[in-house]
């Protein structure tokens, strides 16, 4: 197993609102960034709502969203 660190953490787990989550991600993202978003631990509707804005905006900025394996050139052994 590899330990993969992230460099963008919008602290979406604290449920600050979709606007705050997307603003934090968009302000911190750079080429090669790994964005941490939480999908467990209760209501994640704010994270889900922010994801749409984040993905659309990053795409307009010329970013391409890929898996960690693709970003780091890793070979997936198990699925």
mmCIF file of the N, C-alpha and C atoms, coordinates in Angstrom:
data_MODEL
# 
_entry.id   MODEL 
# 
loop_
_atom_site.group_PDB 
_atom_site.id 
_atom_site.type_symbol 
_atom_site.label_atom_id 
_atom_site.label_alt_id 
_atom_site.label_comp_id 
_atom_site.label_asym_id 
_atom_site.label_entity_id 
_atom_site.label_seq_id 
_atom_site.pdbx_PDB_ins_code 
_atom_site.Cartn_x 
_atom_site.Cartn_y 
_atom_site.Cartn_z 
_atom_site.occupancy 
_atom_site.B_iso_or_equiv 
_atom_site.pdbx_formal_charge 
_atom_site.auth_seq_id 
_atom_site.auth_comp_id 
_atom_site.auth_asym_id 
_atom_site.auth_atom_id 
_atom_site.pdbx_PDB_model_num 
ATOM 1   N N  . UNK A 1 1  ? 0.834   -1.180 0.000   1.00 0.00 ? 1  UNK A N  1 
ATOM 2   C CA . UNK A 1 1  ? 0.000   0.000  0.000   1.00 0.00 ? 1  UNK A CA 1 
ATOM 3   C C  . UNK A 1 1  ? 0.880   1.246  0.000   1.00 0.00 ? 1  UNK A C  1 
ATOM 4   N N  . UNK A 1 2  ? 0.435   2.231  -0.705  1.00 0.00 ? 2  UNK A N  1 
ATOM 5   C CA . UNK A 1 2  ? 1.111   3.515  -0.731  1.00 0.00 ? 2  UNK A CA 1 
ATOM 6   C C  . UNK A 1 2  ? 0.325   4.535  0.078   1.00 0.00 ? 2  UNK A C  1 
ATOM 7   N N  . UNK A 1 3  ? 1.033   5.427  0.698   1.00 0.00 ? 3  UNK A N  1 
ATOM 8   C CA . UNK A 1 3  ? 0.391   6.552  1.366   1.00 0.00 ? 3  UNK A CA 1 
ATOM 9   C C  . UNK A 1 3  ? 0.409   7.718  0.385   1.00 0.00 ? 3  UNK A C  1 
ATOM 10  N N  . UNK A 1 4  ? -0.752  8.239  0.085   1.00 0.00 ? 4  UNK A N  1 
ATOM 11  C CA . UNK A 1 4  ? -0.884  9.351  -0.851  1.00 0.00 ? 4  UNK A CA 1 
ATOM 12  C C  . UNK A 1 4  ? -1.344  10.575 -0.061  1.00 0.00 ? 4  UNK A C  1 
ATOM 13  N N  . UNK A 1 5  ? -0.602  11.640 -0.149  1.00 0.00 ? 5  UNK A N  1 
ATOM 14  C CA . UNK A 1 5  ? -0.972  12.876 0.538   1.00 0.00 ? 5  UNK A CA 1 
ATOM 15  C C  . UNK A 1 5  ? -1.735  13.792 -0.417  1.00 0.00 ? 5  UNK A C  1 
ATOM 16  N N  . UNK A 1 6  ? -2.527  14.646 0.131   1.00 0.00 ? 6  UNK A N  1 
ATOM 17  C CA . UNK A 1 6  ? -3.280  15.622 -0.649  1.00 0.00 ? 6  UNK A CA 1 
ATOM 18  C C  . UNK A 1 6  ? -2.694  17.004 -0.380  1.00 0.00 ? 6  UNK A C  1 
ATOM 19  N N  . UNK A 1 7  ? -3.019  17.943 -1.254  1.00 0.00 ? 7  UNK A N  1 
ATOM 20  C CA . UNK A 1 7  ? -2.563  19.307 -1.007  1.00 0.00 ? 7  UNK A CA 1 
ATOM 21  C C  . UNK A 1 7  ? -3.715  20.315 -0.975  1.00 0.00 ? 7  UNK A C  1 
ATOM 22  N N  . UNK A 1 8  ? -4.928  19.837 -1.205  1.00 0.00 ? 8  UNK A N  1 
ATOM 23  C CA . UNK A 1 8  ? -6.101  20.709 -1.121  1.00 0.00 ? 8  UNK A CA 1 
ATOM 24  C C  . UNK A 1 8  ? -7.122  20.037 -0.200  1.00 0.00 ? 8  UNK A C  1 
ATOM 25  N N  . UNK A 1 9  ? -7.393  20.684 0.931   1.00 0.00 ? 9  UNK A N  1 
ATOM 26  C CA . UNK A 1 9  ? -8.369  20.164 1.885   1.00 0.00 ? 9  UNK A CA 1 
ATOM 27  C C  . UNK A 1 9  ? -9.360  21.279 2.225   1.00 0.00 ? 9  UNK A C  1 
ATOM 28  N N  . UNK A 1 10 ? -10.555 21.223 1.650   1.00 0.00 ? 10 UNK A N  1 
ATOM 29  C CA . UNK A 1 10 ? -11.542 22.278 1.902   1.00 0.00 ? 10 UNK A CA 1 
ATOM 30  C C  . UNK A 1 10 ? -12.278 22.117 3.232   1.00 0.00 ? 10 UNK A C  1 
ATOM 31  N N  . UNK A 1 11 ? -11.876 21.162 4.041   1.00 0.00 ? 11 UNK A N  1 
ATOM 32  C CA . UNK A 1 11 ? -12.550 20.830 5.312   1.00 0.00 ? 11 UNK A CA 1 
ATOM 33  C C  . UNK A 1 11 ? -14.067 20.712 5.127   1.00 0.00 ? 11 UNK A C  1 
ATOM 34  N N  . UNK A 1 12 ? -14.438 20.012 4.057   1.00 0.00 ? 12 UNK A N  1 
ATOM 35  C CA . UNK A 1 12 ? -15.858 19.824 3.766   1.00 0.00 ? 12 UNK A CA 1 
ATOM 36  C C  . UNK A 1 12 ? -16.565 19.012 4.838   1.00 0.00 ? 12 UNK A C  1 
ATOM 37  N N  . UNK A 1 13 ? -15.824 18.231 5.612   1.00 0.00 ? 13 UNK A N  1 
ATOM 38  C CA . UNK A 1 13 ? -16.410 17.440 6.689   1.00 0.00 ? 13 UNK A CA 1 
ATOM 39  C C  . UNK A 1 13 ? -17.118 18.321 7.720   1.00 0.00 ? 13 UNK A C  1 
ATOM 40  N N  . UNK A 1 14 ? -16.698 19.581 7.823   1.00 0.00 ? 14 UNK A N  1 
ATOM 41  C CA . UNK A 1 14 ? -17.306 20.485 8.809   1.00 0.00 ? 14 UNK A CA 1 
ATOM 42  C C  . UNK A 1 14 ? -18.586 21.133 8.291   1.00 0.00 ? 14 UNK A C  1 
ATOM 43  N N  . UNK A 1 15 ? -18.949 20.826 7.046   1.00 0.00 ? 15 UNK A N  1 
ATOM 44  C CA . UNK A 1 15 ? -20.172 21.323 6.410   1.00 0.00 ? 15 UNK A CA 1 
ATOM 45  C C  . UNK A 1 15 ? -20.276 22.854 6.457   1.00 0.00 ? 15 UNK A C  1 
ATOM 46  N N  . UNK A 1 16 ? -19.287 23.550 5.848   1.00 0.00 ? 16 UNK A N  1 
ATOM 47  C CA . UNK A 1 16 ? -19.326 25.020 5.859   1.00 0.00 ? 16 UNK A CA 1 
ATOM 48  C C  . UNK A 1 16 ? -20.222 25.613 4.776   1.00 0.00 ? 16 UNK A C  1 
ATOM 49  N N  . UNK A 1 17 ? -20.833 24.774 3.950   1.00 0.00 ? 17 UNK A N  1 
ATOM 50  C CA . UNK A 1 17 ? -21.663 25.229 2.833   1.00 0.00 ? 17 UNK A CA 1 
ATOM 51  C C  . UNK A 1 17 ? -20.969 24.948 1.507   1.00 0.00 ? 17 UNK A C  1 
ATOM 52  N N  . UNK A 1 18 ? -21.769 24.661 0.492   1.00 0.00 ? 18 UNK A N  1 
ATOM 53  C CA . UNK A 1 18 ? -21.225 24.314 -0.826  1.00 0.00 ? 18 UNK A CA 1 
ATOM 54  C C  . UNK A 1 18 ? -20.366 25.429 -1.409  1.00 0.00 ? 18 UNK A C  1 
ATOM 55  N N  . UNK A 1 19 ? -20.775 26.668 -1.201  1.00 0.00 ? 19 UNK A N  1 
ATOM 56  C CA . UNK A 1 19 ? -20.030 27.809 -1.722  1.00 0.00 ? 19 UNK A CA 1 
ATOM 57  C C  . UNK A 1 19 ? -18.640 27.905 -1.096  1.00 0.00 ? 19 UNK A C  1 
ATOM 58  N N  . UNK A 1 20 ? -18.554 27.716 0.212   1.00 0.00 ? 20 UNK A N  1 
ATOM 59  C CA . UNK A 1 20 ? -17.256 27.763 0.905   1.00 0.00 ? 20 UNK A CA 1 
ATOM 60  C C  . UNK A 1 20 ? -16.367 26.612 0.450   1.00 0.00 ? 20 UNK A C  1 
ATOM 61  N N  . UNK A 1 21 ? -16.942 25.439 0.298   1.00 0.00 ? 21 UNK A N  1 
ATOM 62  C CA . UNK A 1 21 ? -16.162 24.284 -0.141  1.00 0.00 ? 21 UNK A CA 1 
ATOM 63  C C  . UNK A 1 21 ? -15.588 24.533 -1.524  1.00 0.00 ? 21 UNK A C  1 
ATOM 64  N N  . UNK A 1 22 ? -16.433 24.945 -2.458  1.00 0.00 ? 22 UNK A N  1 
ATOM 65  C CA . UNK A 1 22 ? -15.939 25.158 -3.824  1.00 0.00 ? 22 UNK A CA 1 
ATOM 66  C C  . UNK A 1 22 ? -14.939 26.314 -3.871  1.00 0.00 ? 22 UNK A C  1 
ATOM 67  N N  . UNK A 1 23 ? -15.157 27.371 -3.124  1.00 0.00 ? 23 UNK A N  1 
ATOM 68  C CA . UNK A 1 23 ? -14.215 28.500 -3.094  1.00 0.00 ? 23 UNK A CA 1 
ATOM 69  C C  . UNK A 1 23 ? -12.851 28.076 -2.581  1.00 0.00 ? 23 UNK A C  1 
ATOM 70  N N  . UNK A 1 24 ? -12.829 27.280 -1.531  1.00 0.00 ? 24 UNK A N  1 
ATOM 71  C CA . UNK A 1 24 ? -11.558 26.807 -0.962  1.00 0.00 ? 24 UNK A CA 1 
ATOM 72  C C  . UNK A 1 24 ? -10.798 25.939 -1.953  1.00 0.00 ? 24 UNK A C  1 
ATOM 73  N N  . UNK A 1 25 ? -11.513 25.017 -2.599  1.00 0.00 ? 25 UNK A N  1 
ATOM 74  C CA . UNK A 1 25 ? -10.857 24.135 -3.570  1.00 0.00 ? 25 UNK A CA 1 
ATOM 75  C C  . UNK A 1 25 ? -10.314 24.955 -4.741  1.00 0.00 ? 25 UNK A C  1 
ATOM 76  N N  . UNK A 1 26 ? -11.115 25.823 -5.292  1.00 0.00 ? 26 UNK A N  1 
ATOM 77  C CA . UNK A 1 26 ? -10.715 26.579 -6.478  1.00 0.00 ? 26 UNK A CA 1 
ATOM 78  C C  . UNK A 1 26 ? -9.562  27.541 -6.180  1.00 0.00 ? 26 UNK A C  1 
ATOM 79  N N  . UNK A 1 27 ? -9.490  28.055 -4.961  1.00 0.00 ? 27 UNK A N  1 
ATOM 80  C CA . UNK A 1 27 ? -8.402  28.964 -4.592  1.00 0.00 ? 27 UNK A CA 1 
ATOM 81  C C  . UNK A 1 27 ? -7.078  28.237 -4.391  1.00 0.00 ? 27 UNK A C  1 
ATOM 82  N N  . UNK A 1 28 ? -7.141  26.960 -3.999  1.00 0.00 ? 28 UNK A N  1 
ATOM 83  C CA . UNK A 1 28 ? -5.928  26.225 -3.641  1.00 0.00 ? 28 UNK A CA 1 
ATOM 84  C C  . UNK A 1 28 ? -5.403  25.300 -4.732  1.00 0.00 ? 28 UNK A C  1 
ATOM 85  N N  . UNK A 1 29 ? -6.223  24.968 -5.712  1.00 0.00 ? 29 UNK A N  1 
ATOM 86  C CA . UNK A 1 29 ? -5.836  23.976 -6.713  1.00 0.00 ? 29 UNK A CA 1 
ATOM 87  C C  . UNK A 1 29 ? -4.780  24.518 -7.667  1.00 0.00 ? 29 UNK A C  1 
ATOM 88  N N  . UNK A 1 30 ? -3.759  23.710 -7.886  1.00 0.00 ? 30 UNK A N  1 
ATOM 89  C CA . UNK A 1 30 ? -2.663  23.991 -8.811  1.00 0.00 ? 30 UNK A CA 1 
ATOM 90  C C  . UNK A 1 30 ? -2.465  22.754 -9.685  1.00 0.00 ? 30 UNK A C  1 
ATOM 91  N N  . UNK A 1 31 ? -1.743  22.863 -10.789 1.00 0.00 ? 31 UNK A N  1 
ATOM 92  C CA . UNK A 1 31 ? -1.461  21.660 -11.593 1.00 0.00 ? 31 UNK A CA 1 
ATOM 93  C C  . UNK A 1 31 ? -0.839  20.554 -10.726 1.00 0.00 ? 31 UNK A C  1 
ATOM 94  N N  . UNK A 1 32 ? -1.402  19.371 -10.818 1.00 0.00 ? 32 UNK A N  1 
ATOM 95  C CA . UNK A 1 32 ? -0.918  18.237 -10.036 1.00 0.00 ? 32 UNK A CA 1 
ATOM 96  C C  . UNK A 1 32 ? -1.526  18.113 -8.657  1.00 0.00 ? 32 UNK A C  1 
ATOM 97  N N  . UNK A 1 33 ? -2.438  19.002 -8.298  1.00 0.00 ? 33 UNK A N  1 
ATOM 98  C CA . UNK A 1 33 ? -3.060  18.946 -6.974  1.00 0.00 ? 33 UNK A CA 1 
ATOM 99  C C  . UNK A 1 33 ? -3.851  17.664 -6.778  1.00 0.00 ? 33 UNK A C  1 
ATOM 100 N N  . UNK A 1 34 ? -3.879  17.223 -5.525  1.00 0.00 ? 34 UNK A N  1 
ATOM 101 C CA . UNK A 1 34 ? -4.747  16.126 -5.103  1.00 0.00 ? 34 UNK A CA 1 
ATOM 102 C C  . UNK A 1 34 ? -5.715  16.731 -4.096  1.00 0.00 ? 34 UNK A C  1 
ATOM 103 N N  . UNK A 1 35 ? -7.002  16.673 -4.427  1.00 0.00 ? 35 UNK A N  1 
ATOM 104 C CA . UNK A 1 35 ? -8.052  17.308 -3.630  1.00 0.00 ? 35 UNK A CA 1 
ATOM 105 C C  . UNK A 1 35 ? -8.706  16.259 -2.738  1.00 0.00 ? 35 UNK A C  1 
ATOM 106 N N  . UNK A 1 36 ? -8.773  16.544 -1.452  1.00 0.00 ? 36 UNK A N  1 
ATOM 107 C CA . UNK A 1 36 ? -9.419  15.664 -0.488  1.00 0.00 ? 36 UNK A CA 1 
ATOM 108 C C  . UNK A 1 36 ? -10.869 16.097 -0.318  1.00 0.00 ? 36 UNK A C  1 
ATOM 109 N N  . UNK A 1 37 ? -11.788 15.168 -0.584  1.00 0.00 ? 37 UNK A N  1 
ATOM 110 C CA . UNK A 1 37 ? -13.213 15.416 -0.341  1.00 0.00 ? 37 UNK A CA 1 
ATOM 111 C C  . UNK A 1 37 ? -13.743 14.204 0.412   1.00 0.00 ? 37 UNK A C  1 
ATOM 112 N N  . UNK A 1 38 ? -14.595 14.442 1.378   1.00 0.00 ? 38 UNK A N  1 
ATOM 113 C CA . UNK A 1 38 ? -15.118 13.365 2.223   1.00 0.00 ? 38 UNK A CA 1 
ATOM 114 C C  . UNK A 1 38 ? -16.459 12.857 1.700   1.00 0.00 ? 38 UNK A C  1 
ATOM 115 N N  . UNK A 1 39 ? -16.638 11.531 1.778   1.00 0.00 ? 39 UNK A N  1 
ATOM 116 C CA . UNK A 1 39 ? -17.887 10.942 1.301   1.00 0.00 ? 39 UNK A CA 1 
ATOM 117 C C  . UNK A 1 39 ? -18.601 10.137 2.382   1.00 0.00 ? 39 UNK A C  1 
ATOM 118 N N  . UNK A 1 40 ? -18.124 10.179 3.593   1.00 0.00 ? 40 UNK A N  1 
ATOM 119 C CA . UNK A 1 40 ? -18.752 9.424  4.671   1.00 0.00 ? 40 UNK A CA 1 
ATOM 120 C C  . UNK A 1 40 ? -18.934 10.292 5.899   1.00 0.00 ? 40 UNK A C  1 
ATOM 121 N N  . UNK A 1 41 ? -19.531 9.710  6.918   1.00 0.00 ? 41 UNK A N  1 
ATOM 122 C CA . UNK A 1 41 ? -19.659 10.414 8.181   1.00 0.00 ? 41 UNK A CA 1 
ATOM 123 C C  . UNK A 1 41 ? -20.842 11.352 8.274   1.00 0.00 ? 41 UNK A C  1 
ATOM 124 N N  . UNK A 1 42 ? -21.898 11.048 7.587   1.00 0.00 ? 42 UNK A N  1 
ATOM 125 C CA . UNK A 1 42 ? -23.092 11.890 7.713   1.00 0.00 ? 42 UNK A CA 1 
ATOM 126 C C  . UNK A 1 42 ? -23.489 12.542 6.412   1.00 0.00 ? 42 UNK A C  1 
ATOM 127 N N  . UNK A 1 43 ? -24.199 13.621 6.536   1.00 0.00 ? 43 UNK A N  1 
ATOM 128 C CA . UNK A 1 43 ? -24.753 14.339 5.392   1.00 0.00 ? 43 UNK A CA 1 
ATOM 129 C C  . UNK A 1 43 ? -23.631 14.958 4.560   1.00 0.00 ? 43 UNK A C  1 
ATOM 130 N N  . UNK A 1 44 ? -23.505 14.546 3.334   1.00 0.00 ? 44 UNK A N  1 
ATOM 131 C CA . UNK A 1 44 ? -22.467 15.060 2.436   1.00 0.00 ? 44 UNK A CA 1 
ATOM 132 C C  . UNK A 1 44 ? -23.062 15.840 1.267   1.00 0.00 ? 44 UNK A C  1 
ATOM 133 N N  . UNK A 1 45 ? -24.294 16.307 1.422   1.00 0.00 ? 45 UNK A N  1 
ATOM 134 C CA . UNK A 1 45 ? -24.961 17.017 0.328   1.00 0.00 ? 45 UNK A CA 1 
ATOM 135 C C  . UNK A 1 45 ? -24.216 18.299 -0.060  1.00 0.00 ? 45 UNK A C  1 
ATOM 136 N N  . UNK A 1 46 ? -23.573 18.961 0.887   1.00 0.00 ? 46 UNK A N  1 
ATOM 137 C CA . UNK A 1 46 ? -22.808 20.168 0.553   1.00 0.00 ? 46 UNK A CA 1 
ATOM 138 C C  . UNK A 1 46 ? -21.595 19.830 -0.309  1.00 0.00 ? 46 UNK A C  1 
ATOM 139 N N  . UNK A 1 47 ? -20.924 18.742 0.011   1.00 0.00 ? 47 UNK A N  1 
ATOM 140 C CA . UNK A 1 47 ? -19.770 18.300 -0.781  1.00 0.00 ? 47 UNK A CA 1 
ATOM 141 C C  . UNK A 1 47 ? -20.204 17.927 -2.194  1.00 0.00 ? 47 UNK A C  1 
ATOM 142 N N  . UNK A 1 48 ? -21.328 17.230 -2.288  1.00 0.00 ? 48 UNK A N  1 
ATOM 143 C CA . UNK A 1 48 ? -21.851 16.836 -3.598  1.00 0.00 ? 48 UNK A CA 1 
ATOM 144 C C  . UNK A 1 48 ? -22.220 18.071 -4.416  1.00 0.00 ? 48 UNK A C  1 
ATOM 145 N N  . UNK A 1 49 ? -22.887 19.023 -3.792  1.00 0.00 ? 49 UNK A N  1 
ATOM 146 C CA . UNK A 1 49 ? -23.272 20.241 -4.498  1.00 0.00 ? 49 UNK A CA 1 
ATOM 147 C C  . UNK A 1 49 ? -22.042 21.030 -4.934  1.00 0.00 ? 49 UNK A C  1 
ATOM 148 N N  . UNK A 1 50 ? -21.018 21.082 -4.101  1.00 0.00 ? 50 UNK A N  1 
ATOM 149 C CA . UNK A 1 50 ? -19.788 21.804 -4.441  1.00 0.00 ? 50 UNK A CA 1 
ATOM 150 C C  . UNK A 1 50 ? -19.042 21.124 -5.580  1.00 0.00 ? 50 UNK A C  1 
ATOM 151 N N  . UNK A 1 51 ? -19.109 19.804 -5.650  1.00 0.00 ? 51 UNK A N  1 
ATOM 152 C CA . UNK A 1 51 ? -18.363 19.056 -6.669  1.00 0.00 ? 51 UNK A CA 1 
ATOM 153 C C  . UNK A 1 51 ? -18.751 19.496 -8.079  1.00 0.00 ? 51 UNK A C  1 
ATOM 154 N N  . UNK A 1 52 ? -20.014 19.761 -8.307  1.00 0.00 ? 52 UNK A N  1 
ATOM 155 C CA . UNK A 1 52 ? -20.450 20.189 -9.636  1.00 0.00 ? 52 UNK A CA 1 
ATOM 156 C C  . UNK A 1 52 ? -19.769 21.498 -10.039 1.00 0.00 ? 52 UNK A C  1 
ATOM 157 N N  . UNK A 1 53 ? -19.784 22.469 -9.149  1.00 0.00 ? 53 UNK A N  1 
ATOM 158 C CA . UNK A 1 53 ? -19.138 23.761 -9.417  1.00 0.00 ? 53 UNK A CA 1 
ATOM 159 C C  . UNK A 1 53 ? -17.625 23.591 -9.590  1.00 0.00 ? 53 UNK A C  1 
ATOM 160 N N  . UNK A 1 54 ? -17.021 22.803 -8.720  1.00 0.00 ? 54 UNK A N  1 
ATOM 161 C CA . UNK A 1 54 ? -15.574 22.574 -8.774  1.00 0.00 ? 54 UNK A CA 1 
ATOM 162 C C  . UNK A 1 54 ? -15.181 21.956 -10.110 1.00 0.00 ? 54 UNK A C  1 
ATOM 163 N N  . UNK A 1 55 ? -15.864 20.897 -10.507 1.00 0.00 ? 55 UNK A N  1 
ATOM 164 C CA . UNK A 1 55 ? -15.503 20.197 -11.754 1.00 0.00 ? 55 UNK A CA 1 
ATOM 165 C C  . UNK A 1 55 ? -15.721 21.079 -12.979 1.00 0.00 ? 55 UNK A C  1 
ATOM 166 N N  . UNK A 1 56 ? -16.830 21.788 -13.035 1.00 0.00 ? 56 UNK A N  1 
ATOM 167 C CA . UNK A 1 56 ? -17.088 22.673 -14.180 1.00 0.00 ? 56 UNK A CA 1 
ATOM 168 C C  . UNK A 1 56 ? -16.045 23.785 -14.264 1.00 0.00 ? 56 UNK A C  1 
ATOM 169 N N  . UNK A 1 57 ? -15.726 24.402 -13.131 1.00 0.00 ? 57 UNK A N  1 
ATOM 170 C CA . UNK A 1 57 ? -14.777 25.517 -13.124 1.00 0.00 ? 57 UNK A CA 1 
ATOM 171 C C  . UNK A 1 57 ? -13.363 25.039 -13.468 1.00 0.00 ? 57 UNK A C  1 
ATOM 172 N N  . UNK A 1 58 ? -12.942 23.949 -12.888 1.00 0.00 ? 58 UNK A N  1 
ATOM 173 C CA . UNK A 1 58 ? -11.604 23.432 -13.201 1.00 0.00 ? 58 UNK A CA 1 
ATOM 174 C C  . UNK A 1 58 ? -11.491 23.049 -14.670 1.00 0.00 ? 58 UNK A C  1 
ATOM 175 N N  . UNK A 1 59 ? -12.544 22.483 -15.218 1.00 0.00 ? 59 UNK A N  1 
ATOM 176 C CA . UNK A 1 59 ? -12.547 22.145 -16.642 1.00 0.00 ? 59 UNK A CA 1 
ATOM 177 C C  . UNK A 1 59 ? -12.398 23.398 -17.501 1.00 0.00 ? 59 UNK A C  1 
ATOM 178 N N  . UNK A 1 60 ? -13.135 24.448 -17.160 1.00 0.00 ? 60 UNK A N  1 
ATOM 179 C CA . UNK A 1 60 ? -13.013 25.720 -17.891 1.00 0.00 ? 60 UNK A CA 1 
ATOM 180 C C  . UNK A 1 60 ? -11.611 26.312 -17.778 1.00 0.00 ? 60 UNK A C  1 
ATOM 181 N N  . UNK A 1 61 ? -10.947 26.048 -16.679 1.00 0.00 ? 61 UNK A N  1 
ATOM 182 C CA . UNK A 1 61 ? -9.576  26.546 -16.477 1.00 0.00 ? 61 UNK A CA 1 
ATOM 183 C C  . UNK A 1 61 ? -8.530  25.670 -17.180 1.00 0.00 ? 61 UNK A C  1 
ATOM 184 N N  . UNK A 1 62 ? -8.990  24.610 -17.820 1.00 0.00 ? 62 UNK A N  1 
ATOM 185 C CA . UNK A 1 62 ? -8.074  23.755 -18.562 1.00 0.00 ? 62 UNK A CA 1 
ATOM 186 C C  . UNK A 1 62 ? -7.563  22.547 -17.796 1.00 0.00 ? 62 UNK A C  1 
ATOM 187 N N  . UNK A 1 63 ? -8.088  22.318 -16.608 1.00 0.00 ? 63 UNK A N  1 
ATOM 188 C CA . UNK A 1 63 ? -7.677  21.158 -15.824 1.00 0.00 ? 63 UNK A CA 1 
ATOM 189 C C  . UNK A 1 63 ? -8.400  19.913 -16.329 1.00 0.00 ? 63 UNK A C  1 
ATOM 190 N N  . UNK A 1 64 ? -7.774  18.780 -16.115 1.00 0.00 ? 64 UNK A N  1 
ATOM 191 C CA . UNK A 1 64 ? -8.372  17.490 -16.436 1.00 0.00 ? 64 UNK A CA 1 
ATOM 192 C C  . UNK A 1 64 ? -8.355  16.673 -15.156 1.00 0.00 ? 64 UNK A C  1 
ATOM 193 N N  . UNK A 1 65 ? -9.487  16.129 -14.769 1.00 0.00 ? 65 UNK A N  1 
ATOM 194 C CA . UNK A 1 65 ? -9.585  15.336 -13.554 1.00 0.00 ? 65 UNK A CA 1 
ATOM 195 C C  . UNK A 1 65 ? -9.230  13.894 -13.891 1.00 0.00 ? 65 UNK A C  1 
ATOM 196 N N  . UNK A 1 66 ? -8.270  13.346 -13.146 1.00 0.00 ? 66 UNK A N  1 
ATOM 197 C CA . UNK A 1 66 ? -7.827  11.967 -13.360 1.00 0.00 ? 66 UNK A CA 1 
ATOM 198 C C  . UNK A 1 66 ? -7.717  11.260 -12.015 1.00 0.00 ? 66 UNK A C  1 
ATOM 199 N N  . UNK A 1 67 ? -7.604  9.949  -12.062 1.00 0.00 ? 67 UNK A N  1 
ATOM 200 C CA . UNK A 1 67 ? -7.408  9.182  -10.840 1.00 0.00 ? 67 UNK A CA 1 
ATOM 201 C C  . UNK A 1 67 ? -6.000  9.410  -10.295 1.00 0.00 ? 67 UNK A C  1 
ATOM 202 N N  . UNK A 1 68 ? -5.803  9.074  -9.034  1.00 0.00 ? 68 UNK A N  1 
ATOM 203 C CA . UNK A 1 68 ? -4.467  9.186  -8.437  1.00 0.00 ? 68 UNK A CA 1 
ATOM 204 C C  . UNK A 1 68 ? -3.494  8.285  -9.183  1.00 0.00 ? 68 UNK A C  1 
ATOM 205 N N  . UNK A 1 69 ? -3.948  7.095  -9.572  1.00 0.00 ? 69 UNK A N  1 
ATOM 206 C CA . UNK A 1 69 ? -3.089  6.178  -10.315 1.00 0.00 ? 69 UNK A CA 1 
ATOM 207 C C  . UNK A 1 69 ? -2.575  6.819  -11.601 1.00 0.00 ? 69 UNK A C  1 
ATOM 208 N N  . UNK A 1 70 ? -3.473  7.460  -12.323 1.00 0.00 ? 70 UNK A N  1 
ATOM 209 C CA . UNK A 1 70 ? -3.088  8.121  -13.572 1.00 0.00 ? 70 UNK A CA 1 
ATOM 210 C C  . UNK A 1 70 ? -2.165  9.298  -13.300 1.00 0.00 ? 70 UNK A C  1 
ATOM 211 N N  . UNK A 1 71 ? -2.502  10.118 -12.331 1.00 0.00 ? 71 UNK A N  1 
ATOM 212 C CA . UNK A 1 71 ? -1.694  11.293 -12.010 1.00 0.00 ? 71 UNK A CA 1 
ATOM 213 C C  . UNK A 1 71 ? -0.260  10.915 -11.673 1.00 0.00 ? 71 UNK A C  1 
ATOM 214 N N  . UNK A 1 72 ? -0.094  9.864  -10.880 1.00 0.00 ? 72 UNK A N  1 
ATOM 215 C CA . UNK A 1 72 ? 1.228   9.467  -10.410 1.00 0.00 ? 72 UNK A CA 1 
ATOM 216 C C  . UNK A 1 72 ? 1.878   8.381  -11.264 1.00 0.00 ? 72 UNK A C  1 
ATOM 217 N N  . UNK A 1 73 ? 1.186   7.929  -12.312 1.00 0.00 ? 73 UNK A N  1 
ATOM 218 C CA . UNK A 1 73 ? 1.743   6.897  -13.189 1.00 0.00 ? 73 UNK A CA 1 
ATOM 219 C C  . UNK A 1 73 ? 1.855   5.541  -12.518 1.00 0.00 ? 73 UNK A C  1 
ATOM 220 N N  . UNK A 1 74 ? 0.890   5.219  -11.660 1.00 0.00 ? 74 UNK A N  1 
ATOM 221 C CA . UNK A 1 74 ? 0.896   3.947  -10.942 1.00 0.00 ? 74 UNK A CA 1 
ATOM 222 C C  . UNK A 1 74 ? 0.106   2.895  -11.690 1.00 0.00 ? 74 UNK A C  1 
ATOM 223 N N  . UNK A 1 75 ? 0.462   1.638  -11.476 1.00 0.00 ? 75 UNK A N  1 
ATOM 224 C CA . UNK A 1 75 ? -0.285  0.528  -12.059 1.00 0.00 ? 75 UNK A CA 1 
ATOM 225 C C  . UNK A 1 75 ? -1.211  -0.044 -10.997 1.00 0.00 ? 75 UNK A C  1 
ATOM 226 N N  . UNK A 1 76 ? -2.503  -0.127 -11.314 1.00 0.00 ? 76 UNK A N  1 
ATOM 227 C CA . UNK A 1 76 ? -3.489  -0.668 -10.393 1.00 0.00 ? 76 UNK A CA 1 
ATOM 228 C C  . UNK A 1 76 ? -3.400  -2.194 -10.413 1.00 0.00 ? 76 UNK A C  1 
ATOM 229 N N  . UNK A 1 77 ? -3.219  -2.806 -9.226  1.00 0.00 ? 77 UNK A N  1 
ATOM 230 C CA . UNK A 1 77 ? -3.113  -4.259 -9.141  1.00 0.00 ? 77 UNK A CA 1 
ATOM 231 C C  . UNK A 1 77 ? -4.463  -4.916 -8.896  1.00 0.00 ? 77 UNK A C  1 
ATOM 232 N N  . UNK A 1 78 ? -5.322  -4.258 -8.150  1.00 0.00 ? 78 UNK A N  1 
ATOM 233 C CA . UNK A 1 78 ? -6.618  -4.832 -7.794  1.00 0.00 ? 78 UNK A CA 1 
ATOM 234 C C  . UNK A 1 78 ? -7.715  -3.821 -8.035  1.00 0.00 ? 78 UNK A C  1 
ATOM 235 N N  . UNK A 1 79 ? -8.870  -4.278 -8.391  1.00 0.00 ? 79 UNK A N  1 
ATOM 236 C CA . UNK A 1 79 ? -10.055 -3.426 -8.556  1.00 0.00 ? 79 UNK A CA 1 
ATOM 237 C C  . UNK A 1 79 ? -11.209 -4.048 -7.838  1.00 0.00 ? 79 UNK A C  1 
# 
